[in-house]
Each structure stands twice: as C-alpha cells, then as structure tokens.
Amino acid sequence: SSCGQLQPAAPGSMSFPSAQPPQNGQHVETEPGQPLQRIVFLVRHAESRWNRAKAEFGMVSMLCENDHGLSEKGLAQAETLRSLLKEAGISLDSASHDQQDPWLRRLLRPGVVYASPFTRAIETAVIGLRDILPHNRVDLMREAREHKRFGGADSTGIAVGDAISARVAEDLRYLYSGSYESKHIDEAVEHFNHITLDSSNVCDEWWGPFTGDSEEDLRVRVDEFVSRLRQTPAEESGDEAGSVVVVGHSTFFLNMFQMLLATQTNSLPSIGDPVLSLKRHPMPCCGIVGARFEWDSTGRASIVQVMPLLGTHLIPVDLTANGYHAMNNSHYSGCICGRGKEQACIIS
C-alpha cells in the first residue's frame, strides 16, 4: 500500500495532517473552533536495548544498530503497564474516590493514541496500551520523536511510511523469541498485524540530521508538537477536555516541560513537587504523567496541571544549598495548580 493509507481500515478513523510550526516559534493566533485546553497523557517508552546497554556499559555493541527496540526488561515493563491499566479500570468500576480517578477515566478512554515513530515507542504503545487503543489504532507522530544528539544511533530511524510496520513486526518477533514459545511469538505478531498504524505523518525521513538537533530545532519542534495536539479534531479527542495519549521519549518530554510547565515564584519549593522534578529529571520508563495544556487568546500554550499516574515515581528535586541555587537560576515563571500538594493537581 502507498504511504499514509490505513491497513486495515478502521471504522470512523481519520488521518490528521502535520501541524505547521508557529511563525515566531512561540505562539500562533487562535483560530475559531480550536480548543482552549486539552488533557494529554505523556507516556515514556519502556526500556530499550539502548537503555539497557547504557546501564551495563555495553554501548559499543549498540552503535552498529539504529532505532533500537525494547529489551526483555522493557517488554516486561510494557506488559506490567497493560496490567496496571486493567487494574485501574476495575478500581474505577468499584466506585473509588481517589484523587487520580478523574485523570484515569480520561486515560482509559482516549480519543487518539499517538506514538513516536521509533520502534521502542510503537512497541510500548501496542503492548502496554493494547486494551485502550481507540479503534485499535496508533497514529505515528514525527513531532514526538526523541531529541537527536550528534550521531545518535538511538535517535536515527531506519524505515519510513508503511515500511515502519514491517520493521516493528520483525523486531517484535525478535523480542518475544527471547523468552516465549513460538506460539506466543506468533500470537504477538498476529495481534500487532491487526493494529492500524497511521504512517501518513512519517512518509519521508522523519529523524534529524547526523549532526543532531540544534536548540532552535528542538524549540520549533515543541511548538509543532503542541500545535498538533491542539489540531486533533474535537470528535476524536475523547471528551470535553480533549483526551490524548502520546508515547514518546525522556529527553523530548524533559525539554517540553522546561519550556511549557510553569512554577510558582512566590512559595518555597517542595522536595515532592512533581513540577520541579519534571523540569529537572527524565520520566521513568513506562511512566505516565497527565498534563493539562491551555492556550491563551494569542494561542500561546502552557502546561497548567500535572499528575503522575499508576505509581509513576518521579525523582525528587535536590533542595540542598547548591541544588536550590541552581533551581533559582533556572527560568521558572507563572503558576501551577496543586503547588505544595503531594504530586497532585485535581481536575474538576
């Protein structure tokens, strides 16, 4: 099939065009009908073979491979994520009253699931989010790809367009062959083959140049990412606040939080503050953070609420003298809901 055609066809599904970057790189004029807020669930991919090699100081063996898939540990993490989502659904059905419940209800019924086109992100989506995929579909989102450094074997793609699906199927077969019987391997690949991957956003070379992404490249891409979220059609966004899931990468998410997530300047920081952690430390593998994006009258975006979900453990901020000094010299401004509460921002 040609790039961008959906195989198999999904009832009621539609393809979203790539958002155009803002002209000034910071905000765009608001168009009639565009939402003023959107609930977005940011999911970091499970551990990849590259992550494992870094942890074991075996990166030399990974330099000959681009676009690394999940490790065996990553597979286990993705399967655990699937179990946690199932348990969350059961808990909500039992009329619980946890402060995470309003977020979880939206997470379990997204209108759209986007994934970075890197294999590790797609595998996390199709394994970990298997039971919540709307219309059994994942939309590949080039704007959500990882920040590329010089060389960047872990941030250099291999396939484009429809070839991405074949690439992922091949890697899934390799991944499951490490600890599963052949029938389970075939079942995993067969399940994947029944998922629609919309590759219309990644028909050409979607990864960055060999020299890596510049600071300006990253800033523009964050703007493109936010514009794409906002342009997701309302009927596909799940609810009145616009529920979207994005499976992506630690460094890109970290940079986005640093650019868009505001903190109060009139109160003392808390070691358990998720806002400060998200601006200074990467999310854990398979971690999920709910975020409320808002746009002002000029179209400028900001993140005004965050909520770590399903046991996502964020690294505490360093509140020693040196850490506090470094934090105060960072560019924090604005206001954030839930300041001083224990990793909580409640949605009404």
N, C-alpha and C positions, 0 to 999 in steps of 0.2 A: 504494500500500500504506500501511497505517497505521504510525505511528511505532513503531520497535522491531522490526518484522518484518524478517526477513533476506531479502534479494533479491540473488542467488538463494540457495536453501537450501544449506547446507554440511554434508556428512556428518559426524556426530559433533560438530557445533558446538553451543555453548550460550551464552546471554546471562548476563552477570554483573550483579547489582544494584549500585547505587551504595552505597559504604561509608558508614556513618553516622559523623559526627565524634566523637572521644572527648569525653566529658563535661567533662573538665578541660583539654582542649586539649593534653595532653602524653602520656598513655598510657591504655591500656584494659586491662581484666582479660583474661588469656589464657583463651580458650575451648578446650575439649577438641578435639583434632584439628587445631588451627591450627599451621602450621609455625613453627619457631623461627628459620629462616633462609630467605633467598631470594636467588638471583642475578638481578640486574636490569641490563640494558644500556640506558644512557641515551644517546639519540641526539639531538643538536641538529639542527633542521631546516636544510636548505640555504639559501643566501642568498635572501631575499625581495626583492620590488621596493621595499619599505620600507627594508630594509637598504642596498640599492643607492642609493636616493635620499639617505639619510643620509650615505653615503660621498661622494656627489657634491654635497652641499649643495643638493639639489633637492626638499626635503621638502614645499614648498608645493604642488607638483603632486600629492602623495600624500594630502593632507589631505581631498580630496573622495572618497577611496576607503577603504572599510573592508575588513578581512580580506584583506590583500594576498597574492597567490600568489607563486610563485618567479619570480626574474629569470632571464634567459638564462644568466647565470653559475651561478645556483642549479640550473638544470636540468643543466648540465654537472657540477656537484658531485655531484648525486644519481646521475647516470649513472656517474661515477667511483666512487662508493661501491658501486654494484652490481658494478662490475668488481673492486674490491678484495675484496669478499666471495667472488666466484667464485674469484679467485686464492688466497684463504685456504683455500678448500675443497680446491683442488688441492694446496696445500702440505701440508695435514694428511694427505691421502691418500698423500703421499710419505714418511710416517713421520718428519717433522721433530721436533725436540725443543726448540723454542723455549719460553721461559717463558710466552708468551701462549697456547700451544696449549690448555691446559685451559679457558681462557676462550673461545677461538674455537670449540671444539667445541660449547659450550653456545649461543654466539651463533648459530651456523649451524643449530641445531635448537631454536628456541624453541617453547614450548607456546602462547604468546599474544604477539601484537604489538598494543600499544596505541598510539594516536596522539591528540594534542591535536586537538580538532575544528576548529582553524584550518586554512584551506586549505593554507598552506605546509607544515604538518606532515604532513597527509594526502598531499600530493603527494610529499614526501620519502619517506614510507613505501611508497607504491605504485610509485615509480620505483626508489629506492635499495635497498629491501628486497624487491623483487619476487620474487626467487628463494628467499627463506626464509620467506615468509608461510605460516603453518600453515593448511591447508585453504583457501588463497588468500583469507584473511580479515584484516580490520583492525577492531579494536574501538575506537570513539571514546570518549575518556576526558576528561570535563569537568574532572576534578581536575588534569589535566596542562596546562591552558591557561596562557597567559602571564600574568604579573603585570600588572594594568592600572593605568596611571597616569591622571591627570586628563585627560579627553577620550579619549586613547588610540585613535587611528584604527587602529593596527596591532594593537590588542588588543580590538577591538569586532567581534563576529560579525555575519553577515548572515542566515544560514539556520539552521534547527533541524530535528531529526529527519531524515526521508527527503529533505528538500529540500537537505541538505548534499551528497548525492551529485550532484545535478544542478548545484549550484554548482561543485563540483570539476571535473566533466566539462567544463563551459563554460570554466573557467579553463585546463584542460589544453589544450583546443583553441586558445585564445589563445596559450598559452605555446609550443607546438610550431610555431605558424604563423610565428614569428619567424625560424626557421632551417631548417625542414624542408619537404619536399614534401608535397602534400596526402595522398598515400597513407600516408605515415608518421604524419601527424596522425590519420588515421582509425584506423590500427593502434593508436596510443597510447590513443585514447579507447575503442576496442573492448576493449583489454586491461583498462582500468580498469572498464569495464562488467561484466566477468566477475569482479571482486573483490567480495566481500561486505563491506559497511560496516555494522557493527552500531551503529545510532544510538539504541539504547534508553536510553543514559545521557545523551542530549542532546535530549530531546523538547521541552523548554521553553527559555527564554532562559538560556543557559549562561555567557555572558560577564558581567563585572562591571558595576557601575553607572557612569554617566558621571563621577561624582566619583572613581572609581578604587577600588582595593582598599586597605583600611587594613592596618596591620601585623598587627592581630589577625585580619583576614580571611585574610591570607596564611598566618599560623601555623596557623589551623584547617584551611585547605585542604591544607597539607603533611601534617597529621595524617590528613585524609581520603584523600589520595594514598597514604600508607603503608598505611593500613587496606585500601584497595582492592587493593594489591599482595598483601597477606597473605591476603586473602579469595579470591584467584584459586584455583579448585579445583585440588587436587594433580594430578589426572589431566590437567589442561590445562597444567601448568607445565613440561613438557619433560623434567625429570629429578629426581633425589632432592633437589637443592638448590633447585629451583623456578626455571627459567629463563624470564624475561620480558623483552621489549623494549618500551621506551617512547620514542616520538618526540615531543619537546617543545621547550622554549624556554630561551634562555640565562638570563634573569633568574629564572625559576621554579626552574631547576636550581641556580643560584647560591645562592638563598635556602635551598633544601633542604639543600645541602651545608653551609652555615653553621649550620643548625640541628641536623643529624644526624651530620655527619662529624667524628669525634674526632681529636685530635692528641696526641702525647706532650708532656708538660711537663718531662720530665727529660733532654732531649737538645737539642743545638743544631740549629736549622733548617738545611735544605739547599736551595740555590737550585733544584735539580732535583726537589724534593719535590712530587709530584702533589697531595698532600693540601692543602698550603698554597695551591697555585695554584687548586685547585677552590673553595677557600673565599674567594678574593680576586678571581678573574678569571673571566669567562664562558668557556664552552667554545667552540671554533671551529665555524663552520658545517660540518655533516656530521661533526663529531667524535663519537667513541663512547668512553664510559667504562663499563667493567664495575664493578659495585658489589655487595658482599655486605651485605645487610641482615640484622640479627639483632634478635630480641626477647627481653627478659629475662622472668623469671617473672611480672612485673606487666604485661607487654605493652608495655613501653617500648621503642621502636625506636632503633637507631643503625646507622650505616654503619661497618663494621669493616675492610673491604678495598676498594681501588680499583685499577683497571688501565686506563690509556689504551690503546686498541687501534687497529690498522690505520693507524699513522702519525699518530694524533691528537696535535697539537703543543699543549701547554699553555703558557701564558705564565709565564715564570719569576717567582718572587716577588722583591720588592725587599728585598734584605738590606743596604741602606745603613743608616746610623745612624737616619735618620728612618723608613725603612720598617720596620726591626726594632722601633723603639719603638712604631709603630702596631700592628704584629703582636702585640706583647706585651700591648697594652692591649685586644686582642680577647678574646672569651670562648672560649678553647680549653681543652679538658679531655679526659681519658680516654686511650685507647691506640689505635694504628692499626698493622695488620700492614704489614711492609715498610718501616718507617721507616729512612731513610738509604740505601735501595736506589734504583737508577735507575728511577724510575717503575714499580716492580714490587711486586706483592703476590701471591705464588703460592698457588693453591688446591691443596689435597692431592687 
